[in-house]
């Protein structure tokens, strides 16, 4: 598999020290963030008082304003922005919500506390005076507004002191320091280490890592299989899982381990458009959060499987077939046309084979061969042969 | 039908037993009277089930009463009372203030099927065949054994005659059971004349669709000049007040148009005519045939015939073959369309007045098409629509169908008007319409066909037959109303948007100024006032833009249209949104209030 042979990596000393400096850095950062929020509010207030139309400029977060940078091999946000205006019947509510969220974030930073996305929703939630209208109808509304705020003041969610629900697990030959606590990921039992939502260097530092590579699997069930078989021990690696589409914390952690420890990342995902897109998000970044790709994408990540050809190669029975529905087919075709897939022949062939098969397969389908087929035969074989898609 | 099956049976017997004389066969064959035929086929007349029978009886009696009043130039006042005697037996009393019926005619009118003044003439009227009321009486007799009781007063000076009649179905004749002159009944007719009919019959009374209530409600819409009082079996009195104090113009009688008749009818007319020569026959019996046209027709018939036909040919000399040639000649010739002044439409104003009092909607529009012709019969279409208000917006819209002012309640989907409504593309006017069905929304569509001869699909007069000419006219009238509705709806949407927009800005300004205060310490009061000022300016600008687009201008046109009534709909709109108090009251232009006044005036004047 890996060209890099096992050289024990000791983490640089500066990393260790950052525990101490973490607080200072974040204070400095907090100041900057508050400044950004204040300038947003004061521009609104100024134009209001001067009888000019209050506007907020927001970079657009959609496919149209997203570019694939072939050199860096990541998705980047384009330069187009949209105006959010108060005096526009369709935007007025969102305009108000942005100011409410800004206000909430400022208070949060000043109090030196963090809140979950849901907490933020409650913080900005109230009934508008004199009406029965609520400022937010559901959390998804405040979540998108927060993303808008992130891009328009060019500050990250972490910098705004907001975090998402914890999701994703890790186990393996690594020790991390999480908010000052040393955590040995070799001794995490069956549950594993829950990857926090904020994995910035100020919170998490790597202590000593012996792993040769990272194996990222799609979901918890498969991860448990590998953990129970002590795969990370026998193959000297780190085992992570992102509960489907990996959240920002998992992606940030993977990115940092890959960059700072210099170890490769391999992905074991389902053979369906959903799995392919998860791979794409890990590798190039997501369309919605293209502004974060720089900090999260791992352009060198590799795709181990499940491959469309595995049905024949592993001699699976027809029981494991799950027919592709119309949505799967359109989605697969969409993915095939993404520029970062389109330029890769093996990938095009892979998706075409899947479409030709007319069915998808889950990683768990390998259990029909043997309970531990996936961890004892399938993955070791692929690693040995260096057989993966890029 | 009955006769033919009987014949077959005897014929079979004859073959098996060998010999049967013609006399024996003849014994089994006898004449069937019309009454007997209908006694067996009562569904053809609308007496198929108890509920419908009750409705048909009311309907026939009311139709007759209205026709009689109008012909005598009296504003109709009709009193209907239904008394439940036991579970399935009812006593129906209908009284009008019409001219009354002279004693000598009572037997024929109430006792004989196919007796009437309306079948043989070409004149717009409610009844056509002369089956109605006598059939109702016959049905009553058959189901309860009780005779029909008639009290009629023809003059202020004469006492009313009181007659009890029984119908002999086998002879198509009525038998008088009891009769007297009864001055005591004078109190029934305060106007000096009138008729009261009492029929006991089996039936079932139920409210809802296709009920007596619905029928009377619709009758009141199409006859805003009539005053109707209805006492239900639960002893509830419902008044349908008069909305228009003028009788509709009297319909003129016209002679049939040559193109409107069939060969059989032509032969019959040839036999019955009093004219001597062919030319005279054609000119006397038909409309739109003058001396020239008559001789043209004779010449054309001559070409087709082996015998010579001239305008001076004796009518009595013309045989079957010649009649056929004449018929063909008529079909080929170009003859001017029949006169259409014989039609009396309800009129847009009266239609609107009728709808206004019975349907609680916010928008009303009506359209009357110019008269035209199908198969030689003049006819005229009228359409009115009511939209919004208290009408249900979830269900598909309702169609009220009328033929010569008579509501049609059954067989909607077989009716030409139903097809016309379905074929009209209501999406263009801002309504939703599933494929091949009625539009969905708070809409009532009224379709009225006025004609000297309404082509029904059956004798019970439930659906208008689907002639292309008729359906085309219906659609044109529907489209005319639809366009007005579309204009109104677009405008309403626009207005709602404007007031909403203003509301939205004002709602959020407070939040924004307090947030800004919390973040950078701006004076919230100052910022609030500044933003509010800007909001007012912005909405004003938007309003002016609309003016330039000309949308408001077209809306004004709508208000000046005589065939449109718009009622105050603000209450309704606010309730829908539940955002009371958020709207700026100035958002409703005073023009609408004006219309309301106008519509009230209209009600009175028309």
Interface residues (C-beta under 8 A of the other chain):
Chain A: X37 X38 X41 X42 X44 X45 X48 X49 X51 X53 X54 X86 X87 X89 X92 X93 X95 X96 X99 X100 X102 X103 X106 X107 X128 X129 X130 X131 X132 X133 X135
Chain B: X497 X500 X501 X504 X505 X507 X508 X509 X510 X511 X512 X513 X515 X516 X518 X519 X520 X522 X526 X527 X530 X531 X533 X534 X535 X538 X578 X579 X582
